[in-house]
């Protein structure tokens, strides 16, 4: 079923089952004036509602925001104003590569003000290439130029459309901000339009990129340069009113977003006990008589380590994190098989903890601590290697914490020699 979103051909699904019809909205908003294509097919949703819908799985991303989501076309008007105000500056625009309508409006403004457009970032180039082939984007002749041709134009004659609006470390904008991009250098006076809002969790990365851009003298513009692709409260209410489901299953959002949509559903007359709040991985059985969460499957991130998939557990991750943050110290000693006499060592080997040549005093003190621990164990006739290792680890760990407030991984190794 046709819907609107920040990608082309966004669709909702009507899933027909013996138990009843399930409607899944997918990511959606209702845009009455889309840049490309038609508005959402509200009549089809109403038809399904008349026939009866068992459950509606509705996008919750903006369920905490009142009102309606603004039309994508409003961003085009803002772009025109920015282009008019910055007629003597080079303009860079960072947005999602998948947002073809946004790129179309950037190209429209660039053409209107006589600028050439460079598309930079692998995903951006790929998406725009495919969109052009399919006729989803209209680029006037002689508007698009190759990045290598930038040097042939004055800065105020160009616009660079790039990826990296979420602060991704390897995206084109991040590399430009850090001064690592091979073909584009940020210059004082550049106007950088951030045409997106940070996805929750990306705020710090985006702030870092903005700081680096402004340090280089660029003006960063992020006010009214983005509209969401997700439905706000009034559009969610409209969807429920059209579909009239028996059960509501809020999806796509954090828990607070799901609960916000639950409140919306209840306000529209859906019984509180008919709203199903699920956690990722829950298996729900649903029918006319009710629903039940019957199982839970593994979900979330799957760690890939070389050829191993999903076989790295919390203990291994904790050890690697400790190694990365604090380094490792290996204590090696050799004991005679029957007498437990010390034949060699203890020797201390350090990796990733301190640079040994610049910390000789510290390593000498650590050596004395280990020597004393081993000697005390041997004089006390401790034959249990596990206990000897434990004493070495504890004494060295206490010393290093008191001395440096650091806890490297300490690995005692005892070798046995038969004389």
Buried (B, 14 or more C-beta within 10 A) or exposed (E): BBBBBBBBEBBBEBEEEEEBBBBBBBBBBBBEEBBBEEBBBBEBBBEBBEEEBBBBBBBBBBBBBEEBBBBBBEBBEBBBEBBEEBEEBBBBBBBBBBBBBBBBBBBBBBBBBEBBBBBBBEEBBEBBEEBBEEEBBEBEEEBBBEBEEBEEBEEBBBBBBBBBBBBBEEBBBBBBBBEEBEBBEBEEBBBBBBBBBBEEEBEEBBEBBBEBBBEBEBBBBBEEBBBBBBBBBBBBBBBBEBBBBBBBBBBBBEEEBBBBBBBBBBEEEBEEEBBBBBEEEBEBEBBEEEBEBEEEEEEEEEEEEEEEEEEBEEEEEEEEEBBEEBBBBBBBBBBEEEEBEBBEBBEBEBEBBBEEEEBEEBBEBBBEBBBEBBEEBBEEEBEEBEEBBBBBBEBBBEBBEEEBEEEBBBBBBBEEEEE
